[in-house]
């Protein structure tokens, strides 16, 4: 999950639309942004990268629900949600510890490929994507949603409401990652867009959790 671990001054929120991919052309916009961020910006190696088409696509795209954040005609963010009741999620079932959940697979989901374009990180884009996924998850009766994140972003996901769901593992694209889980009780709060002000609240909470974690380590 590629967001930002650096708080910034927040400008006025731009007009950002979040759309659910309904066709191949829309999905390819998400796949192209994945490639741009992972391969070109971060210089990571992805086993799913197509260097000719400059896209990253994998099997979870087939049954996944992929969202796009658009500013005018520009794709600035994307995230994918897979409902476990609609199909297998591969190795993530083991890495996220889904078998331990009493809600799996009827009411669990995994959230992957959460990416925001570099110039748009630290703004409202990520919050709008989270809100869209939360609303979709609520309509789909999801009880638990799972993700993974790199260590630097742990405080931010804890601030949103996620808890660590298992032991860290090595992600082929992101490196060391922590599986995390969000319960349905947070869905209504996260589905209500509050723009930059809400995002600032998340950042403030994240900084607190980060401080607590550093004190514990010390």
One Martini backbone bead per residue (centre of mass of N, CA, C, O) as a GRO file, in nm:
protein
  218
    1UNK     BB    1   0.091   0.039   0.027
    2UNK     BB    2   0.076   0.371  -0.119
    3UNK     BB    3   0.155   0.655   0.051
    4UNK     BB    4   0.231   0.846   0.346
    5UNK     BB    5   0.473   0.949   0.621
    6UNK     BB    6   0.420   1.265   0.555
    7UNK     BB    7   0.337   1.555   0.676
    8UNK     BB    8   0.137   1.829   0.555
    9UNK     BB    9   0.023   2.089   0.398
   10UNK     BB   10  -0.318   2.164   0.330
   11UNK     BB   11  -0.496   2.214   0.074
   12UNK     BB   12  -0.744   2.257  -0.107
   13UNK     BB   13  -0.979   2.055  -0.209
   14UNK     BB   14  -1.022   1.884  -0.474
   15UNK     BB   15  -1.179   1.749  -0.750
   16UNK     BB   16  -1.278   1.422  -0.660
   17UNK     BB   17  -1.325   1.110  -0.816
   18UNK     BB   18  -1.486   0.793  -0.744
   19UNK     BB   19  -1.445   0.489  -0.929
   20UNK     BB   20  -1.583   0.204  -1.067
   21UNK     BB   21  -1.479  -0.043  -1.246
   22UNK     BB   22  -1.648  -0.145  -1.574
   23UNK     BB   23  -1.382  -0.183  -1.752
   24UNK     BB   24  -1.089  -0.230  -1.914
   25UNK     BB   25  -0.999   0.067  -1.937
   26UNK     BB   26  -1.020   0.133  -1.635
   27UNK     BB   27  -0.833  -0.090  -1.528
   28UNK     BB   28  -0.577   0.008  -1.685
   29UNK     BB   29  -0.538   0.265  -1.521
   30UNK     BB   30  -0.465   0.120  -1.262
   31UNK     BB   31  -0.233  -0.058  -1.375
   32UNK     BB   32  -0.059   0.189  -1.464
   33UNK     BB   33  -0.019   0.319  -1.186
   34UNK     BB   34   0.125   0.088  -1.056
   35UNK     BB   35   0.371   0.098  -1.242
   36UNK     BB   36   0.459   0.389  -1.197
   37UNK     BB   37   0.514   0.351  -0.889
   38UNK     BB   38   0.667   0.082  -0.854
   39UNK     BB   39   0.875   0.089  -1.107
   40UNK     BB   40   0.947   0.402  -1.153
   41UNK     BB   41   0.960   0.531  -0.870
   42UNK     BB   42   1.051   0.276  -0.663
   43UNK     BB   43   1.206   0.038  -0.811
   44UNK     BB   44   1.040  -0.218  -0.828
   45UNK     BB   45   0.979  -0.566  -0.824
   46UNK     BB   46   0.739  -0.731  -1.036
   47UNK     BB   47   0.581  -1.031  -1.131
   48UNK     BB   48   0.328  -0.850  -1.277
   49UNK     BB   49   0.492  -0.707  -1.486
   50UNK     BB   50   0.441  -0.515  -1.791
   51UNK     BB   51   0.687  -0.359  -1.985
   52UNK     BB   52   0.524  -0.301  -2.244
   53UNK     BB   53   0.243  -0.187  -2.119
   54UNK     BB   54   0.275  -0.069  -1.831
   55UNK     BB   55   0.169  -0.297  -1.618
   56UNK     BB   56  -0.025  -0.424  -1.331
   57UNK     BB   57  -0.129  -0.771  -1.317
   58UNK     BB   58  -0.366  -0.999  -1.163
   59UNK     BB   59  -0.590  -1.238  -1.051
   60UNK     BB   60  -0.756  -1.031  -0.863
   61UNK     BB   61  -0.888  -0.869  -1.103
   62UNK     BB   62  -1.119  -1.055  -1.191
   63UNK     BB   63  -1.293  -1.026  -0.895
   64UNK     BB   64  -1.239  -0.741  -0.852
   65UNK     BB   65  -1.277  -0.410  -0.695
   66UNK     BB   66  -1.193  -0.125  -0.874
   67UNK     BB   67  -1.060   0.192  -0.791
   68UNK     BB   68  -1.085   0.542  -0.889
   69UNK     BB   69  -0.897   0.838  -0.880
   70UNK     BB   70  -1.018   1.155  -1.008
   71UNK     BB   71  -0.867   1.444  -1.177
   72UNK     BB   72  -1.048   1.484  -1.403
   73UNK     BB   73  -0.838   1.294  -1.630
   74UNK     BB   74  -0.672   1.199  -1.380
   75UNK     BB   75  -0.491   0.942  -1.238
   76UNK     BB   76  -0.432   0.935  -0.861
   77UNK     BB   77  -0.584   0.657  -0.777
   78UNK     BB   78  -0.596   0.324  -0.607
   79UNK     BB   79  -0.814   0.034  -0.537
   80UNK     BB   80  -0.866  -0.306  -0.404
   81UNK     BB   81  -1.150  -0.535  -0.379
   82UNK     BB   82  -1.197  -0.859  -0.218
   83UNK     BB   83  -1.440  -1.098  -0.201
   84UNK     BB   84  -1.430  -1.410  -0.060
   85UNK     BB   85  -1.718  -1.511  -0.170
   86UNK     BB   86  -1.617  -1.475  -0.492
   87UNK     BB   87  -1.316  -1.579  -0.424
   88UNK     BB   88  -1.001  -1.638  -0.430
   89UNK     BB   89  -0.678  -1.501  -0.261
   90UNK     BB   90  -0.467  -1.696  -0.213
   91UNK     BB   91  -0.191  -1.633  -0.016
   92UNK     BB   92  -0.352  -1.427   0.166
   93UNK     BB   93  -0.498  -1.629   0.346
   94UNK     BB   94  -0.235  -1.693   0.506
   95UNK     BB   95  -0.095  -1.414   0.563
   96UNK     BB   96  -0.376  -1.299   0.710
   97UNK     BB   97  -0.537  -1.526   0.870
   98UNK     BB   98  -0.836  -1.612   0.770
   99UNK     BB   99  -0.897  -1.892   0.911
  100UNK     BB  100  -0.941  -1.748   1.203
  101UNK     BB  101  -1.207  -1.650   1.094
  102UNK     BB  102  -1.558  -1.661   1.144
  103UNK     BB  103  -1.620  -1.492   0.857
  104UNK     BB  104  -1.480  -1.704   0.686
  105UNK     BB  105  -1.575  -1.613   0.358
  106UNK     BB  106  -1.856  -1.457   0.377
  107UNK     BB  107  -1.726  -1.165   0.546
  108UNK     BB  108  -1.462  -1.115   0.377
  109UNK     BB  109  -1.173  -0.897   0.293
  110UNK     BB  110  -0.943  -0.760   0.049
  111UNK     BB  111  -0.687  -0.503   0.038
  112UNK     BB  112  -0.531  -0.374  -0.259
  113UNK     BB  113  -0.357  -0.161  -0.441
  114UNK     BB  114  -0.280   0.106  -0.268
  115UNK     BB  115  -0.264   0.410  -0.461
  116UNK     BB  116  -0.076   0.721  -0.477
  117UNK     BB  117   0.021   0.977  -0.621
  118UNK     BB  118   0.282   1.161  -0.533
  119UNK     BB  119   0.150   1.459  -0.568
  120UNK     BB  120  -0.119   1.343  -0.379
  121UNK     BB  121   0.010   1.309  -0.123
  122UNK     BB  122  -0.137   1.432   0.179
  123UNK     BB  123  -0.433   1.426   0.104
  124UNK     BB  124  -0.772   1.330   0.007
  125UNK     BB  125  -0.748   1.074  -0.170
  126UNK     BB  126  -0.726   0.839   0.034
  127UNK     BB  127  -0.991   0.897   0.185
  128UNK     BB  128  -1.183   0.858  -0.057
  129UNK     BB  129  -1.109   0.563  -0.104
  130UNK     BB  130  -1.181   0.454   0.173
  131UNK     BB  131  -1.479   0.542   0.166
  132UNK     BB  132  -1.564   0.378  -0.082
  133UNK     BB  133  -1.490   0.099   0.034
  134UNK     BB  134  -1.664   0.114   0.288
  135UNK     BB  135  -1.937   0.133   0.144
  136UNK     BB  136  -1.909  -0.129  -0.015
  137UNK     BB  137  -1.867  -0.318   0.227
  138UNK     BB  138  -2.139  -0.262   0.364
  139UNK     BB  139  -2.319  -0.355   0.121
  140UNK     BB  140  -2.155  -0.652   0.140
  141UNK     BB  141  -2.129  -0.748   0.447
  142UNK     BB  142  -1.864  -0.677   0.581
  143UNK     BB  143  -1.671  -0.763   0.879
  144UNK     BB  144  -1.375  -0.801   0.742
  145UNK     BB  145  -1.069  -0.623   0.669
  146UNK     BB  146  -0.772  -0.673   0.470
  147UNK     BB  147  -0.419  -0.597   0.498
  148UNK     BB  148  -0.104  -0.443   0.404
  149UNK     BB  149   0.199  -0.302   0.561
  150UNK     BB  150   0.442  -0.105   0.621
  151UNK     BB  151   0.602   0.000   0.901
  152UNK     BB  152   0.571   0.318   0.852
  153UNK     BB  153   0.230   0.278   0.837
  154UNK     BB  154   0.111   0.172   1.102
  155UNK     BB  155   0.003   0.432   1.249
  156UNK     BB  156  -0.212   0.502   1.026
  157UNK     BB  157  -0.384   0.239   1.044
  158UNK     BB  158  -0.443   0.262   1.344
  159UNK     BB  159  -0.596   0.534   1.322
  160UNK     BB  160  -0.829   0.419   1.145
  161UNK     BB  161  -0.858   0.090   1.293
  162UNK     BB  162  -0.640  -0.100   1.268
  163UNK     BB  163  -0.511  -0.431   1.325
  164UNK     BB  164  -0.301  -0.667   1.402
  165UNK     BB  165  -0.321  -1.010   1.249
  166UNK     BB  166   0.001  -1.081   1.243
  167UNK     BB  167   0.274  -1.178   1.108
  168UNK     BB  168   0.525  -1.083   0.943
  169UNK     BB  169   0.615  -1.035   0.593
  170UNK     BB  170   0.730  -1.099   0.260
  171UNK     BB  171   0.686  -0.887   0.002
  172UNK     BB  172   0.742  -0.887  -0.339
  173UNK     BB  173   0.691  -0.556  -0.359
  174UNK     BB  174   0.727  -0.426  -0.038
  175UNK     BB  175   0.827  -0.621   0.164
  176UNK     BB  176   0.797  -0.564   0.469
  177UNK     BB  177   0.489  -0.686   0.628
  178UNK     BB  178   0.162  -0.615   0.771
  179UNK     BB  179  -0.108  -0.758   0.890
  180UNK     BB  180  -0.450  -0.625   0.869
  181UNK     BB  181  -0.756  -0.529   1.059
  182UNK     BB  182  -1.107  -0.445   0.994
  183UNK     BB  183  -1.391  -0.361   1.141
  184UNK     BB  184  -1.726  -0.286   1.086
  185UNK     BB  185  -1.754  -0.054   1.308
  186UNK     BB  186  -1.584   0.154   1.109
  187UNK     BB  187  -1.749   0.203   0.846
  188UNK     BB  188  -1.924   0.457   0.897
  189UNK     BB  189  -1.694   0.655   0.954
  190UNK     BB  190  -1.530   0.603   0.681
  191UNK     BB  191  -1.782   0.670   0.480
  192UNK     BB  192  -1.746   0.967   0.588
  193UNK     BB  193  -1.674   1.246   0.435
  194UNK     BB  194  -1.417   1.508   0.555
  195UNK     BB  195  -1.171   1.547   0.421
  196UNK     BB  196  -0.901   1.711   0.540
  197UNK     BB  197  -0.978   1.716   0.838
  198UNK     BB  198  -0.988   1.409   0.879
  199UNK     BB  199  -0.699   1.354   0.787
  200UNK     BB  200  -0.566   1.517   1.012
  201UNK     BB  201  -0.668   1.340   1.241
  202UNK     BB  202  -0.517   1.089   1.150
  203UNK     BB  203  -0.233   1.206   1.167
  204UNK     BB  204  -0.239   1.272   1.469
  205UNK     BB  205  -0.285   0.982   1.563
  206UNK     BB  206  -0.038   0.861   1.423
  207UNK     BB  207   0.173   1.019   1.580
  208UNK     BB  208   0.099   0.900   1.852
  209UNK     BB  209   0.151   0.600   1.784
  210UNK     BB  210   0.444   0.644   1.703
  211UNK     BB  211   0.540   0.740   1.980
  212UNK     BB  212   0.457   0.493   2.141
  213UNK     BB  213   0.629   0.288   1.981
  214UNK     BB  214   0.906   0.424   2.041
  215UNK     BB  215   0.891   0.397   2.350
  216UNK     BB  216   0.867   0.090   2.360
  217UNK     BB  217   1.137   0.031   2.219
  218UNK     BB  218   1.306   0.199   2.438
   0.00000   0.00000   0.00000
